[in-house]
Each structure stands twice: as structure tokens, then as C-alpha cells.
Amino acid sequence: MSERFFLYDDIEETRTRFVSFMGENQRFDLAIVNSSRYYGKLLVLDVQSSRFAIIGSDDLEEPGYIEHAYQLEAEEAEELRSFLHEIV
């Protein structure tokens, strides 16, 4: 068996916020991880859908980014985007 080749293997202190809220059409259960790994962006995990994305303010302005990353319809994506604008 050949030796394992690591691209990186780091341990880092992070801050994680767990938040759950009910939108008009959907419940969101999120784990929001703040780390220096992603250059000031947040790792946002949607526990309900098992989807995640690395999100910064520029990503929130990108048309269709939230819809694609979390496989949401426009209305649900706007609810999530609105919340994320408050914390990013």
C-alpha cells in the first residue's frame, strides 16, 4: 500500500452558531461555522437538507447562488438570503 498524500491536515478553533427559524414556507435548521479557513466567509450548513455552502456577502448578491447551493425555490431562497444578510 502506498503512503497517503495529504494536501493539508489542519486543526483550527472555530465558532459555530446553531439557529433554527421558520420562514413562510419552510423551516431552516442551520449550523453556521466561522473560521479563518475561508477568508472571512462562513460555512453555512443546512441540517434539514444536508447541504452546505461557503458564503460571503458577495455570494448573497450572486443571482441564483443560494437557490443552487441549497436546492431551493426562489421564495424560500429569499427567506434564507434575508437571514444571511443579517449575519454576514
C-alpha angles and dihedrals in degrees: 000000000000124000116269114253112214121201087196139337110190134161116209137177110243138182116226127194119196114203134170125189138163118234124193092275108012145033118236122206108185138180109200114196120197113199138151088234095087101047097254096320123120128239103227116193121191102209094193095057099028089233129129141181139185104241135190131162091270090057092053089058093049108104112244096002097118092040091054099040095050099026092238134153116246095262095050091043090054090054091052092043091052091054093045091051087063094056106031 
